[in-house]
Amino acid sequence: MKKIKMKQEVKNKNPNEAFTEFKKHCTIKNLSEKTIKYYDECFLSFLKFYGETNPLADISKDTIDDYIIYLRTNTGFNDVSINTRLRGIRTILKHFMELGYIEDFKISLIEAEKPLKETYTDEELELLLKKPNIKTCSFPEYRTWVIVNYLLSTANRLSTITNIKIEDLNFDDELLQLKKVKNKKQYIIPMSTSLAKILQEYLMYRKGKSEDYLFCTVEGEKLSTNTLESNIRRYNLKRGVSKTSIHLFRHTFAKKWILAGGDIFRLQKILGHSSLDVVREYLNMFSDDLKISFNKFNPLEQFKTNKNYIKMRK
């Protein structure tokens, strides 16, 4: 009798109630607020289609197929955006399946052609990397110039940059310790020689204790992500660069690394990806650029250029 009662409770599980349990599960797993907010957006989007009063147990593969059609016809989402929603709802529903709230079924992403990742051009980088006059510029302008150099040299994410502390810099060994990262796994990356010199000069003006945040406000407080984004936007536009995304520095780093012949395993480590999937995407997206000077670096072309060959008899 008890078994029948438990089954009945699962069958009548309310979608909102089940999602509240899922969010609690995410909190226990120590997922970031940004990730939980993403799941919130995905579930609210799905619930708008499915309805709050419909039984959770009735969700099936047909429901997801209808949801995809709904997203295409009612939201104007492209296939990449639809897959973003599907990834989130797939994780949520998988948790419900594990708890027995719904029957098991597979949720597959749709075929989507990913757009080429935009990057900063060399001309734009020259404008952004031109050093301001320290004697006449404001501290925010100088700090933003330092951050632009930091971005291009490390490919760090926004949240990582704002959480770097002075004590995380190892100038003797030219290393950077990254503590606040997306996957919560701290790691160390090299610090380029040029960046080390820039940061050492910056600290002469910034000063501060070892436990202080590296990039701070004029008052010496931690720089917020919103402030940093606004600063980069104003800085770029002032220098005649219409692109203002911080994440583009990450794409630019990856592109230049690949075109310079850097290996994808070290690129994966520097970017902080848990798998090579995203790195392979970069490799595919920039494949046309790899043709530049291909003959110059190609081993066969080099061999033919330096060798004399025996002529074949006619």
N, C-alpha and C positions, 0 to 999 in steps of 0.2 A: 504494500500500500504506500509505503514511504517512497519507493522508487517511482511510482506513478506520479506522485505529488511533485517530485523534483523535476520530472520530465515536463510536467504542465507549467512549472515556473519558467523553465528555459524557453518553452514555446511562446509564452506570453511576454517575453522580455521586451521592454520598451527600447527603441533605438537610442534615445537620449540617455537613458539609464545605462545602457551598455557602453555608450561612448564615454560616459563619466568614469566608468570602471577602467576603460582603456587609457584615459588620461592619467588616472592614478597609477596604472601600470607603467606609463611613460615616466612619471615622476620618480617611481621606485628605481627605474633603470637609469635615472639621472640624465635623461635626455635634455637638451638645451631648450630654453624658452622659445627660441626661434623655430626649432623642430616641432614642438608641441603646437605652436601657432599655425604652422603649415598643416598639421593634421586637422586642426580646427577648421581651417578654410576648406580643406578637401571634404570633410564630413558635412559641413554646412551646405556646400554646393550639392553634394549627393542627396542630403535630406530635403533640399528645396525641390528636387526632382521626385524623390521617392515618397515623401510625406512623413510627418512625425507620428502619425497614428497607425500606420500600416505595420503589421507584425514583422519583427526582425527576422523570424524564421522563414519568411516567404522570399527572402532575397536569394536569387539564383543567378546562374550565368546569363539567362535571358534578361534579368534585371539590369545587369551591367551592360549588355549589348544595347538595351533601350536607353540606358544612361549615356552611352557614347553618342547615339543618334541625337539625344536631347542636347548634349553639349555642342554638337555640330550645327544644329538648327536654331538654337535659342541663345547662344552665347557669343557666337562669332569666333570662338577659339580655333586656332590652327591645330594641326595634329600634334605638334610638340607640346602645346599648352594642355591639350587633352591628356596626353601621356603623363604630364606632371600631376594632374588630378588623379589619374588612374593609379599612379605609384602610391599616392597617399591612401586612397580608399582600399587598395589591395592590402597594404600593411594592416589597416584597421580591421578589415573583414577577415583576414587570416587569423588575427587574434580572436575574433568571434568564433571562427571555426574550431580553433584549439580548445575553446571553452564549451563547445557543443551548442552554441546559440544558433548556428546555421549549418546547413549541410556543406561538406567540402566540395569545392569546385575550383577550377583554375581560372585566374584572371590574367589574360595576356595583353601586353601593350600593342597598340596599333602600329602599322608600318608608317614611319614618319621620316621625311628627309630633313636632316638637321641643317639649319642655316649656317653659313660660314661665320665663324667667330670673328668679330671685328677687332682690329688692333690699332695701335697708334703707328702712324707712318714715321719714317726717319726724320722727315721735315718737321713733323709735329713734335717729336721728341727733342729735336734741337732747340725748338722754341721753349719747351718746358724745362729743359735741363740747363738753360742759360742762367748762370748764377746772378742773383740780384746784388746790388751794391749794398754791402753790409752797413756802411756808414750812414746810408740814407733810408734804407727800407725799414719797414716795421718788423717786429718779432714774428707776427703771424705769417707774413710773406716769406721771411727767411725759413721759418719752421716748415712751411708748406713745400718750399723748394727742397729742403732736406728730405721730407717725406716722399716727394716724387722720386728722388734718387733712391730712397729706401725701397719703394714699391718696385721700381724697375730692376733692382738688384736682388730682391728676395721673393717677389711674387706672393707675399703674404696677403691673407684675407683681411678685410676691414677690422673685424673684431680682434684679430691677433695683433694688429698694429697698435690699436688703442690700449692694449693690455701689456705691451712690452715694458719692462722696467729697466732701469739703468744697470741693475745687477745681472741682467740677462745677457749683457754684452761682455764677451771675452776677447779683448783686444790683443792679448798676448798670442793666443792661438787662432785669432780671427774666426771666432765662432759665435753663433747666435742661438740662444736657448729659447724655444717657442713653447710657452706653457698653456696659453689660451688658444686652443685650436679646435676645429670643427669636430673631429672624432674623439676629442678629449685625451688623445695620446700624445704626451709631450715628446718633442724631438729636437734635435740640434742640426742646424744647417751651417755651411760655411758663410763667412762674412767676406765679401770681396775687399781687396786692398783699397780700392777707391772709396768704397762705402765706409770703411774703417776710418779713413782720413777725414771724410765729411762729418761723421758722427763725433769724432774726437774734437773737431773744431766747434761743432754745434754745442757740445757739452761745456765748452768754455763760456758760452753765453747762457745756456740753459741752467748750468750748475746743478744743484740738487744732490740729495743723498742717494745711496745705492738702492734703497727700497722705493724710491720715487718712480713715477711713470716717466718713460723716456720722452714722450711727446705730450706736452702740457699746454694749458692756457697761459695767458699773460700773467695770471695770478699764481701760476704754479700748480693748478689743479689738473686732475686727469682730463684729457681731451675726449669728449664724447664722440660717438660714431656720427651723429647728426652734424656736429660742428665740423668734423673732419670732411664729411661729404660736401658741406657748404663751402668750406675753404678751398677744396680742390676745384669745385665748380667755378668759383670766382677767379681763382688763380689761372685756370685754363682759358676761360673766356677772355680775361684781361690780356693774355698772351696770344690771342687770335686762334685758339684751338677750340673748335665747337664741340668736340667729344669731351665729356666731363666724367665718365664712369671710372671709378677706382678699379673695378674688376677688369677693365680693359688692359691695365698694366700686367695683370696676371696672364691674360691671353698673349700679350706682346712678349712677355718673358718666355712663354712656352714656344712661341713661333720662332723667336730669335735663337733659342737654345737648339731647337731641331734643325734650323737652317745652318747653324754653325757646326753641326755634326755631333752635338751632345747626345749621349745615350738616354733612352727612355726610362731606364731603371733609376738613374740618378734624378731625372726629371720628376718621376713619381715621388721620390723621397722628398725633394725640395718642395713640391706642390702639396705634399701631405695627403695624397690619395691612398686609400687602403688597397686599391686594385689598379691594374693597368688599363682598365676600360676607358676612362676619361682621357688618359694620355694617348691611347690609340686613336681616339677621336681627333685629337690635335694633329696627330701624324697624318690621318686621312684628309683632314681639312686643308692642311698646308702642303699637300702632295704636289700641287702645281708649282709652288714656289721652290720645291726641291730640284726642279729642272734647271733652275738658274745656276750657271757655271757647272752643270753636271759633267760635261766633257772634261772640264779642267781637273776635276777631282776623281773622275772615273779611272780605276786601275787599268782597264784595258786600253783606254785612250792614252794614258801616260806611257804604257808599254809600247804602243805602236809608234808614238812620237819619238821614242828614244832608241828604237831598234831598226836595223836594216833587214829586209826579208829577201830570201832567195826567190827569184822570179820563176814561175811555173813555165814549163815548155808548152809551146802552142801546138 
